[in-house]
Structure formats: C-alpha cells, structure tokens
Amino acid sequence: MKAFVFDYVEEVSAHWHTGGGLLIVAESIARAKELIEKEQYVKVTDKEWEKVITIDAQSYEEERLITFPDAGCC
C-alpha cells in the first residue's frame, strides 16, 4: 500500500470552507483516484496531484480515504 498525503486540497467537504488536508491509502495512484471519485465532496486537481507526498504504507492492510476539513476563520 501507499499513503498519498495532500497538505491542502481546494475541495474536501461541503462546509463553508471547502478545502483541507487529505490522506488516501491505496495500492496505486489509479486506485486512489477511483476512491476519490466515490466521494461526493472530494475533488483533486492535476495541479494538486503534482504536490502529493507519497509514502510506503506497508503496515496498512485496507484502503481508506480520510479528509481533514479546514475549520476556517470562524
């Protein structure tokens, strides 16, 4: 497995402040993109993919997508 870490993505929630961090654990970038497509509010642009940090995550046994919504200024 690989962990794909995004420091900030413009759209990860339906909240007033839509951006935030994103962590995806998947076998490959292609599979990570498939997981994103299943999420209604998560959108990752090609430019955001260029900044992704990829880490070997061999201790993870199952795929997952975790969002860290931006709490904003409120």
RODO-2510 file (C-alpha; in nm, 4 decimals, decimal comma):
residues 74
     n   res          X          Y          Z
     1     m     0,0000     0,0000     0,0000
     2     k     0,0931     0,3620    -0,0448
     3     a    -0,0171     0,6671     0,1514
     4     f    -0,0909     0,9739    -0,0611
     5     v    -0,0749     1,2865     0,1533
     6     f    -0,2121     1,6214     0,0391
     7     d    -0,1246     1,9212     0,2541
     8     y    -0,4170     2,1194     0,1148
     9     v    -0,6875     2,0427    -0,1419
    10     e    -0,9403     2,3054    -0,2503
    11     e    -1,2420     2,0772    -0,2108
    12     v    -1,2732     1,8071     0,0566
    13     s    -1,6063     1,8945     0,2192
    14     a    -1,9419     2,0632     0,1757
    15     h    -1,8662     2,3052     0,4597
    16     w    -1,8380     2,6818     0,4227
    17     h    -1,4599     2,6399     0,3985
    18     t    -1,4417     2,3581     0,1436
    19     g    -1,0674     2,2926     0,1489
    20     g    -0,8437     2,0950     0,3809
    21     g    -0,5952     1,8122     0,4054
    22     l    -0,6408     1,4692     0,2537
    23     l    -0,4902     1,1255     0,3171
    24     i    -0,5558     0,8313     0,0879
    25     v    -0,4237     0,4800     0,1460
    26     a    -0,4393     0,2725    -0,1713
    27     e    -0,2407     0,0311    -0,3859
    28     s    -0,1717     0,2882    -0,6581
    29     i    -0,2462     0,6390    -0,7818
    30     a    -0,5065     0,4922    -1,0167
    31     r    -0,6847     0,3237    -0,7255
    32     a    -0,6577     0,6420    -0,5147
    33     k    -0,8287     0,8325    -0,7955
    34     e    -1,1067     0,5716    -0,8009
    35     l    -1,1609     0,6207    -0,4267
    36     i    -1,1799     0,9979    -0,4776
    37     e    -1,4465     0,9551    -0,7457
    38     k    -1,6673     0,7731    -0,4931
    39     e    -1,6587     1,0737    -0,2571
    40     q    -1,9207     1,3376    -0,3272
    41     y    -1,7286     1,6391    -0,1976
    42     v    -1,3655     1,5481    -0,2655
    43     k    -1,2079     1,6879    -0,5815
    44     v    -0,8332     1,6754    -0,6512
    45     t    -0,6922     1,8691    -0,9456
    46     d    -0,3934     1,7675    -1,1585
    47     k    -0,2005     2,0573    -1,0018
    48     e    -0,2745     1,9204    -0,6531
    49     w    -0,1590     1,5728    -0,7629
    50     e     0,1749     1,7281    -0,8642
    51     k     0,2306     1,8250    -0,4971
    52     v     0,1250     1,4933    -0,3388
    53     i     0,3603     1,3276    -0,0923
    54     t     0,3766     0,9507    -0,1436
    55     i     0,4843     0,7238     0,1421
    56     d     0,5154     0,3456     0,1530
    57     a     0,2470     0,2349     0,3962
    58     q     0,3029    -0,1383     0,4229
    59     s     0,1530    -0,1532     0,7726
    60     y    -0,1901    -0,0596     0,6320
    61     e    -0,3952    -0,3555     0,5204
    62     e    -0,7051    -0,1805     0,3899
    63     e    -0,7718     0,1158     0,1680
    64     r    -0,9102     0,4335     0,3160
    65     l    -0,9703     0,7981     0,2424
    66     i    -0,9547     1,0484     0,5290
    67     t    -1,0355     1,4171     0,4965
    68     f    -0,9176     1,6893     0,7307
    69     p    -1,1572     1,9780     0,6609
    70     d    -1,0319     2,3316     0,7095
    71     a    -1,2024     2,4796     1,0160
    72     g    -1,1679     2,8240     0,8588
    73     c    -1,1682     3,1508     1,0416
    74     c    -1,4991     3,1171     1,2237
***
